[in-house]
Amino acid sequence: MGALTCEVRSAGTFEPMTAATCLRQLPRFQELDAVSRGALEAARRAAAPSPIYAVGGYVRDLLLGQRNVDIDLVVEGDAIAVARRLAHSLKAVVTPHSRFGTAHLRLSGGRTLDFATARSERYPQSAALPEVQPAPLLADLLRRDFTINAMAARIDRHRFGPLIDPLGGLRDLERGQIRVLHERSFIDDPTRLFRTARFEGRYRFVIARSALRLMKTAVKGGVIRNLAGSRIFRELYLIAKEPSAPRIIRRLRDVGVLTAIHPKFALPAAAFGLLERVGQVLSQASSMPLLEGAAEGEAILLGMLYLLHPKTIVAILKRLTPSQRIAEKLAADHKACRHAAQKLTCAIDLRQSRIARLLDPLSPEARIVLLAGLVKGSAWEAVSEYLATSWSIVPLLKGGDLHRLGLKPGPIYRRIFAALRSAKLDGRLRTKEDEVSFVLRRFAVASLHG
């Protein structure tokens, strides 16, 4: 990219570079998808005559040429009122947050619009929610986390206005560098520790030396203790959904964030190889129906916890306070997955019927971690075969066939179909006639009519 800068003059006014220069970086609306283009035009009309700006992550990703379905907008005025007018015209539902002067709209196609009144912030103490008050756009940009998120562009008719970049965000984008805006950044808001690592991993950027020093100092100072467990879990879950999650988690480990969450949350080196393999399996999950529908975030979180002791997992989940559903599922998946792995690792019998009995009760996420944890070998091959093809093998006989054979309907049908499937998985039954003979030989005497 060519260098673009904006200077801040005294009295808080901006003197941006010419629109022609900046627009080589920011697309015109006609280059956007139809939903985003229409939403931005409608937002401009709803805000008039107040200025409205695209800001933060949306501008960052536009400059990087990456798609972002979440549009961040700042109004120098009443953002909630603007959002409500826009929601009325778009027939969308608005969710206001009056304490912070923000509002959220969800549009078709997964797009979201987040409105905020331009504001300054003050943190009464570390990790506390900020106290806010309306302020000019400059103050709003100065309150943000990173320089690359402290850029804005006014929404004009059919286009973005000149880039407003008072802190050198574009220069840092070009350098692939993450810089924070002030010395207390991680003390005021410790969740920025997680976001710094997340952006470093996502964009393959480098954390500036000064920012890395501030991260380590904040962690050693105990700022993680000030964060509610639910806020930490939310950040970890967002990281777990990133394609580069293993790299991000490694950074958190290296900076000391994980052991600051809980002293025993010290991931061994083997955990990162496991996480890489979990990611590889996830990338192939669409070709394995038994893995389809797996929640990527939950699979990565399970991979993070997999090598830890069950009691340690209970303690970590108690600190993180996820929802009861997720906490119970992670604990149950960990237990079931480790049990299946132990059975497979020392097994001599790796027939597909045995694999089925071990894998069928598992969740898709546990199956993914199990396959990733087995690495290579005969157990891995047997599990892979089952997940790829054998899972679809089912008996040809149906309930009506059993009834015609003189078998009385009841719980025994479940046993019959389980036995048939096991025999078919192991290649002992091939035709419908084979199945009939098998059933008559093993079950007919026990369940005849009368």
C-alpha positions as CSV (number, residue, x, y, z in Angstrom):
1,M,0.0,0.0,0.0
2,G,1.1,3.6,-0.5
3,A,1.5,5.6,2.7
4,L,-1.5,7.4,3.9
5,T,-1.5,9.7,6.9
6,C,-3.8,12.2,8.5
7,E,-2.5,14.9,10.7
8,V,-4.1,16.2,13.9
9,R,-4.0,20.0,14.2
10,S,-4.5,22.0,17.3
11,A,-8.1,22.4,18.5
12,G,-8.7,18.8,17.6
13,T,-9.4,19.3,13.9
14,F,-8.4,16.8,11.2
15,E,-6.5,17.6,8.0
16,P,-6.7,14.5,6.0
17,M,-4.9,13.8,2.7
18,T,-6.9,14.4,-0.4
19,A,-10.0,12.3,-1.1
20,A,-8.5,11.1,-4.4
21,T,-5.5,9.7,-2.6
22,C,-7.5,8.0,0.1
23,L,-10.0,6.5,-2.2
24,R,-7.3,4.5,-3.8
25,Q,-7.5,2.5,-0.6
26,L,-11.1,2.7,0.4
27,P,-13.6,1.3,-2.1
28,R,-16.5,3.2,-3.5
29,F,-19.9,1.9,-2.4
30,Q,-20.5,0.4,-5.9
31,E,-17.7,-2.1,-5.1
32,L,-19.4,-3.3,-2.0
33,D,-22.1,-6.0,-1.8
34,A,-25.6,-4.8,-2.3
35,V,-26.7,-5.2,1.3
36,S,-23.8,-3.3,2.7
37,R,-24.1,-0.6,0.1
38,G,-27.8,0.0,0.7
39,A,-27.3,-0.1,4.5
40,L,-24.6,2.6,4.4
41,E,-26.6,4.9,2.2
42,A,-29.6,4.4,4.4
43,A,-27.5,5.1,7.5
44,R,-26.2,8.4,6.0
45,R,-29.8,9.5,5.4
46,A,-31.0,8.5,8.8
47,A,-28.1,10.4,10.5
48,A,-28.4,13.7,8.5
49,P,-27.5,16.3,9.2
50,S,-25.2,14.8,11.8
51,P,-21.9,13.4,10.5
52,I,-21.7,9.6,10.5
53,Y,-18.5,7.6,10.1
54,A,-17.4,4.0,9.3
55,V,-14.8,3.2,12.0
56,G,-12.7,0.5,13.6
57,G,-12.6,-3.0,12.4
58,Y,-14.8,-2.3,9.4
59,V,-12.4,0.3,8.0
60,R,-9.4,-1.8,8.9
61,D,-10.7,-4.8,6.9
62,L,-11.7,-2.6,4.0
63,L,-8.1,-1.4,3.8
64,L,-6.8,-4.9,4.0
65,G,-9.2,-6.0,1.3
66,Q,-11.0,-8.5,3.6
67,R,-14.7,-9.1,3.9
68,N,-16.3,-8.0,7.1
69,V,-20.0,-8.4,7.6
70,D,-20.0,-6.3,10.8
71,I,-20.3,-2.6,10.0
72,D,-19.2,-0.3,12.8
73,L,-20.6,3.3,12.6
74,V,-20.0,6.3,14.8
75,V,-22.4,9.3,14.9
76,E,-21.5,12.7,16.2
77,G,-24.9,12.9,17.7
78,D,-27.5,10.6,19.1
79,A,-26.6,7.1,17.7
80,I,-29.6,5.3,19.2
81,A,-32.0,7.8,17.6
82,V,-30.3,7.3,14.3
83,A,-30.4,3.5,14.7
84,R,-34.1,3.6,15.4
85,R,-34.8,5.7,12.4
86,L,-32.8,3.3,10.2
87,A,-34.4,0.2,11.8
88,H,-37.8,1.7,10.9
89,S,-36.9,2.3,7.3
90,L,-35.2,-1.1,6.9
91,K,-37.8,-3.0,9.0
92,A,-35.0,-4.3,11.2
93,V,-34.9,-4.9,14.9
94,V,-32.8,-2.5,16.9
95,T,-31.2,-3.4,20.3
96,P,-30.2,-0.2,22.1
97,H,-27.7,0.1,25.0
98,S,-28.4,3.5,26.5
99,R,-25.6,3.3,29.1
100,F,-23.0,3.4,26.4
101,G,-25.0,5.3,23.7
102,T,-24.8,2.3,21.3
103,A,-27.3,0.2,19.3
104,H,-27.2,-3.0,17.2
105,L,-29.1,-3.8,14.1
106,R,-29.1,-7.2,12.3
107,L,-29.7,-7.2,8.5
108,S,-30.3,-9.9,6.0
109,G,-27.4,-12.0,4.8
110,G,-25.8,-12.0,8.3
111,R,-24.8,-8.3,8.1
112,T,-24.9,-6.3,11.3
113,L,-24.7,-2.6,12.0
114,D,-23.3,-1.4,15.3
115,F,-24.0,2.3,16.0
116,A,-22.2,4.3,18.7
117,T,-22.3,7.9,19.7
118,A,-18.8,9.4,19.4
119,R,-17.6,9.3,23.0
120,S,-14.7,9.5,25.4
121,E,-14.2,6.8,28.1
122,R,-12.8,6.7,31.6
123,Y,-12.1,3.5,33.5
124,P,-12.7,3.9,37.2
125,Q,-10.6,0.8,37.9
126,S,-8.9,-2.0,36.0
127,A,-11.3,-4.3,34.1
128,A,-14.3,-2.1,35.1
129,L,-16.9,-1.2,32.4
130,P,-16.0,2.3,31.2
131,E,-17.8,5.5,32.1
132,V,-18.6,7.3,28.8
133,Q,-19.7,10.7,27.7
134,P,-20.3,12.3,24.3
135,A,-17.2,13.7,22.6
136,P,-15.9,14.6,19.2
137,L,-14.7,11.9,16.8
138,L,-11.0,12.5,17.6
139,A,-11.7,11.6,21.3
140,D,-13.6,8.5,20.1
141,L,-10.6,7.3,18.1
142,L,-8.2,8.0,20.9
143,R,-10.1,5.8,23.3
144,R,-9.7,2.7,21.1
145,D,-7.5,-0.4,21.6
146,F,-5.0,-0.4,18.7
147,T,-3.9,2.1,16.0
148,I,-5.2,-0.2,13.3
149,N,-8.7,0.1,14.9
150,A,-8.5,3.9,15.3
151,M,-9.3,4.9,11.8
152,A,-12.5,6.3,10.4
153,A,-14.0,7.5,7.1
154,R,-17.1,9.7,6.8
155,I,-20.0,8.2,4.9
156,D,-20.7,10.6,2.0
157,R,-23.1,10.1,-0.9
158,H,-22.2,6.8,-2.7
159,R,-18.7,6.7,-1.2
160,F,-16.5,6.8,1.9
161,G,-14.9,10.2,2.6
162,P,-11.2,10.6,3.1
163,L,-9.5,8.3,5.6
164,I,-9.1,9.8,9.1
165,D,-6.0,8.3,10.6
166,P,-4.7,10.5,13.5
167,L,-2.5,7.7,15.0
168,G,-0.8,6.1,12.1
169,G,-3.1,3.1,11.8
170,L,-2.5,2.7,8.1
171,R,1.2,2.8,8.5
172,D,0.9,0.0,11.1
173,L,-1.3,-2.0,8.7
174,E,1.4,-1.7,6.0
175,R,4.0,-2.8,8.5
176,G,1.9,-5.6,9.9
177,Q,2.2,-4.2,13.4
178,I,-0.1,-4.0,16.4
179,R,0.4,-1.0,18.6
180,V,-1.7,0.1,21.6
181,L,-2.5,3.8,22.2
182,H,-1.3,4.4,25.7
183,E,0.6,2.8,28.7
184,R,-2.5,1.8,30.6
185,S,-4.3,0.1,27.7
186,F,-4.1,-3.4,29.2
187,I,-4.7,-2.3,32.7
188,D,-7.8,-0.4,31.8
189,D,-9.2,-3.2,29.7
190,P,-7.4,-6.6,30.2
191,T,-9.6,-8.2,27.5
192,R,-7.2,-6.4,25.1
193,L,-4.6,-9.0,26.0
194,F,-6.7,-11.6,24.2
195,R,-7.6,-9.3,21.3
196,T,-3.9,-8.4,20.7
197,A,-3.0,-12.1,20.4
198,R,-6.1,-12.7,18.3
199,F,-5.3,-10.0,15.8
200,E,-1.7,-11.0,15.7
201,G,-2.7,-14.6,14.8
202,R,-5.5,-13.7,12.4
203,Y,-3.6,-11.3,10.2
204,R,-0.1,-12.8,10.9
205,F,1.0,-9.4,12.3
206,V,3.7,-8.7,14.8
207,I,3.0,-7.2,18.2
208,A,5.1,-4.1,18.6
209,R,7.9,-4.4,21.1
210,S,6.4,-1.7,23.3
211,A,3.0,-3.4,23.3
212,L,4.5,-6.8,24.2
213,R,6.3,-5.2,27.1
214,L,3.0,-3.7,28.3
215,M,1.2,-7.0,28.0
216,K,3.8,-8.8,30.1
217,T,3.8,-6.1,32.7
218,A,0.0,-6.1,32.9
219,V,-0.1,-9.9,33.3
220,K,2.5,-9.9,36.0
221,G,0.6,-7.1,37.7
222,G,-2.4,-9.4,38.1
223,V,-4.9,-7.7,35.8
224,I,-6.4,-11.0,34.8
225,R,-7.7,-11.5,38.3
226,N,-9.9,-8.4,37.8
227,L,-11.7,-10.0,34.8
228,A,-15.0,-11.9,35.4
229,G,-14.7,-15.5,34.2
230,S,-17.5,-15.0,31.7
231,R,-15.6,-12.2,29.9
232,I,-12.5,-14.4,29.8
233,F,-14.5,-17.3,28.4
234,R,-16.0,-15.1,25.7
235,E,-12.5,-14.0,24.6
236,L,-11.3,-17.6,24.5
237,Y,-14.3,-18.8,22.6
238,L,-13.7,-16.0,20.0
239,I,-10.1,-17.2,19.7
240,A,-11.2,-20.8,19.4
241,K,-13.2,-19.9,16.3
242,E,-10.2,-18.4,14.5
243,P,-8.4,-20.4,11.8
244,S,-5.1,-19.6,13.5
245,A,-6.3,-20.5,17.0
246,P,-3.3,-22.7,17.9
247,R,-0.9,-19.8,17.2
248,I,-3.0,-17.4,19.2
249,I,-3.2,-19.8,22.2
250,R,0.5,-20.3,22.1
251,R,1.0,-16.5,22.3
252,L,-1.3,-16.4,25.3
253,R,0.7,-19.2,26.9
254,D,4.0,-17.4,26.2
255,V,2.9,-14.1,27.7
256,G,1.6,-15.9,30.8
257,V,-2.1,-15.3,30.3
258,L,-3.2,-18.9,30.6
259,T,-1.6,-19.5,34.0
260,A,-2.9,-16.1,35.1
261,I,-6.4,-17.5,34.4
262,H,-5.6,-20.6,36.5
263,P,-2.2,-21.8,37.8
264,K,-2.7,-25.2,36.3
265,F,-3.8,-23.9,32.9
266,A,-0.2,-24.6,31.7
267,L,-0.5,-26.3,28.3
268,P,2.2,-28.8,27.5
269,A,4.1,-28.6,24.2
270,A,2.1,-31.6,22.9
271,A,-1.2,-29.6,23.2
272,F,-0.2,-27.3,20.3
273,G,0.4,-30.2,18.0
274,L,-2.9,-31.6,19.0
275,L,-4.6,-28.2,18.3
276,E,-3.0,-28.1,14.9
277,R,-4.4,-31.5,14.1
278,V,-7.8,-30.6,15.4
279,G,-7.8,-27.7,13.0
280,Q,-6.8,-30.1,10.1
281,V,-9.6,-32.5,11.0
282,L,-12.1,-29.5,11.2
283,S,-11.1,-28.5,7.7
284,Q,-12.0,-32.0,6.4
285,A,-15.2,-32.3,8.5
286,S,-17.6,-31.5,5.7
287,S,-16.5,-34.8,4.0
288,M,-17.3,-36.9,7.0
289,P,-21.1,-36.8,7.9
290,L,-20.4,-37.9,11.5
291,L,-18.3,-34.7,12.0
292,E,-20.7,-32.3,10.3
293,G,-22.4,-29.8,12.5
294,A,-19.4,-29.7,14.9
295,A,-19.0,-26.4,16.7
296,E,-15.5,-25.4,15.7
297,G,-15.0,-23.3,18.9
298,E,-16.1,-26.1,21.2
299,A,-13.8,-28.6,19.4
300,I,-10.8,-26.3,19.8
301,L,-11.7,-25.6,23.5
302,L,-11.9,-29.4,24.0
303,G,-8.5,-29.8,22.4
304,M,-7.1,-27.1,24.7
305,L,-8.3,-29.1,27.7
306,Y,-7.7,-32.6,26.4
307,L,-4.3,-33.2,28.0
308,L,-5.2,-31.7,31.4
309,H,-6.4,-33.7,34.4
310,P,-10.1,-33.9,34.9
311,K,-9.9,-32.1,38.3
312,T,-7.9,-29.3,36.6
313,I,-10.6,-29.0,34.0
314,V,-13.3,-28.7,36.7
315,A,-11.3,-25.9,38.4
316,I,-10.7,-24.0,35.1
317,L,-14.3,-24.2,34.1
318,K,-15.3,-22.9,37.5
319,R,-13.0,-19.9,36.9
320,L,-14.3,-19.3,33.4
321,T,-18.0,-19.7,34.3
322,P,-19.3,-20.6,30.8
323,S,-22.9,-21.5,30.4
324,Q,-24.0,-24.6,32.2
325,R,-24.6,-26.3,28.9
326,I,-21.1,-25.7,27.6
327,A,-19.4,-26.5,31.0
328,E,-21.2,-29.8,31.3
329,K,-20.6,-30.7,27.6
330,L,-16.9,-29.9,27.8
331,A,-16.5,-32.0,30.9
332,A,-18.5,-34.9,29.5
333,D,-16.8,-34.8,26.1
334,H,-13.4,-34.8,27.8
335,K,-14.2,-37.8,29.9
336,A,-15.8,-39.8,27.0
337,C,-13.0,-38.8,24.5
338,R,-10.2,-39.8,26.9
339,H,-12.0,-43.1,27.7
340,A,-12.3,-43.9,24.0
341,A,-8.7,-43.0,23.3
342,Q,-7.5,-45.3,26.1
343,K,-9.5,-48.2,24.8
344,L,-8.2,-47.6,21.2
345,T,-4.6,-47.1,22.2
346,C,-4.2,-50.5,23.9
347,A,-6.7,-52.4,21.7
348,I,-5.9,-55.5,19.7
349,D,-9.4,-55.8,18.4
350,L,-10.0,-52.9,16.0
351,R,-12.9,-54.3,14.1
352,Q,-15.3,-51.7,12.8
353,S,-18.1,-52.9,15.1
354,R,-15.9,-52.0,18.1
355,I,-15.1,-48.7,16.6
356,A,-18.8,-48.0,16.2
357,R,-19.5,-48.8,19.8
358,L,-16.8,-46.3,20.9
359,L,-17.6,-43.5,18.5
360,D,-21.4,-43.5,18.1
361,P,-22.1,-42.1,21.6
362,L,-19.5,-39.3,21.2
363,S,-20.4,-35.8,20.1
364,P,-19.0,-34.5,16.8
365,E,-16.5,-32.3,18.7
366,A,-15.3,-35.3,20.7
367,R,-14.9,-37.4,17.6
368,I,-12.8,-34.7,16.1
369,V,-10.5,-34.4,19.1
370,L,-10.3,-38.2,19.3
371,L,-9.2,-38.5,15.7
372,A,-6.7,-35.7,16.1
373,G,-5.3,-37.2,19.3
374,L,-4.7,-40.6,17.8
375,V,-2.1,-39.2,15.4
376,K,-1.2,-42.1,13.0
377,G,-1.3,-45.9,13.4
378,S,-3.7,-48.8,13.2
379,A,-6.2,-47.1,15.6
380,W,-6.2,-43.9,13.6
381,E,-6.8,-45.9,10.4
382,A,-9.7,-47.8,11.9
383,V,-11.3,-44.6,13.2
384,S,-10.7,-42.8,9.9
385,E,-12.3,-45.7,8.0
386,Y,-15.4,-45.6,10.2
387,L,-15.8,-41.9,10.0
388,A,-15.3,-41.9,6.2
389,T,-17.4,-44.8,5.1
390,S,-18.3,-47.5,7.6
391,W,-20.7,-45.3,9.6
392,S,-23.2,-45.6,6.8
393,I,-23.4,-49.3,6.9
394,V,-26.9,-50.4,8.3
395,P,-29.0,-53.5,8.1
396,L,-31.1,-54.1,5.0
397,L,-33.9,-55.7,7.1
398,K,-36.6,-53.4,8.6
399,G,-39.1,-53.8,11.4
400,G,-41.7,-55.2,9.0
401,D,-39.3,-57.9,7.9
402,L,-38.7,-59.0,11.5
403,H,-42.4,-59.1,12.1
404,R,-42.9,-61.3,9.0
405,L,-40.2,-63.6,10.3
406,G,-42.5,-64.2,13.3
407,L,-40.6,-62.0,15.8
408,K,-42.8,-60.2,18.3
409,P,-42.2,-56.3,18.3
410,G,-40.6,-55.0,21.4
411,P,-37.2,-54.0,22.9
412,I,-35.7,-57.1,21.3
413,Y,-35.8,-55.3,17.9
414,R,-33.2,-52.8,19.1
415,R,-30.9,-55.7,20.1
416,I,-31.5,-57.4,16.8
417,F,-30.6,-54.3,14.7
418,A,-27.5,-53.7,16.8
419,A,-26.3,-57.2,16.3
420,L,-27.1,-57.0,12.6
421,R,-25.1,-53.8,12.2
422,S,-22.1,-55.1,14.1
423,A,-22.0,-58.2,11.9
424,K,-22.3,-56.2,8.7
425,L,-19.6,-53.7,9.9
426,D,-17.3,-56.7,10.3
427,G,-18.1,-58.0,6.9
428,R,-19.9,-61.2,8.1
429,L,-23.2,-60.3,6.4
430,R,-23.5,-59.1,2.8
431,T,-27.0,-59.9,1.5
432,K,-30.5,-59.7,2.8
433,E,-30.6,-63.4,2.8
434,D,-27.5,-63.5,5.1
435,E,-29.3,-61.2,7.5
436,V,-32.5,-63.3,7.6
437,S,-30.4,-66.4,8.4
438,F,-28.5,-64.5,11.0
439,V,-31.7,-63.3,12.7
440,L,-33.4,-66.7,12.6
441,R,-30.4,-68.4,14.0
442,R,-29.8,-66.1,16.9
443,F,-33.2,-64.6,17.8
444,A,-36.2,-66.5,16.4
445,V,-36.5,-69.0,19.3
446,A,-36.5,-66.3,21.9
447,S,-39.3,-64.1,20.5
448,L,-41.8,-66.2,18.5
449,H,-45.5,-65.2,18.6
450,G,-47.4,-66.9,21.2
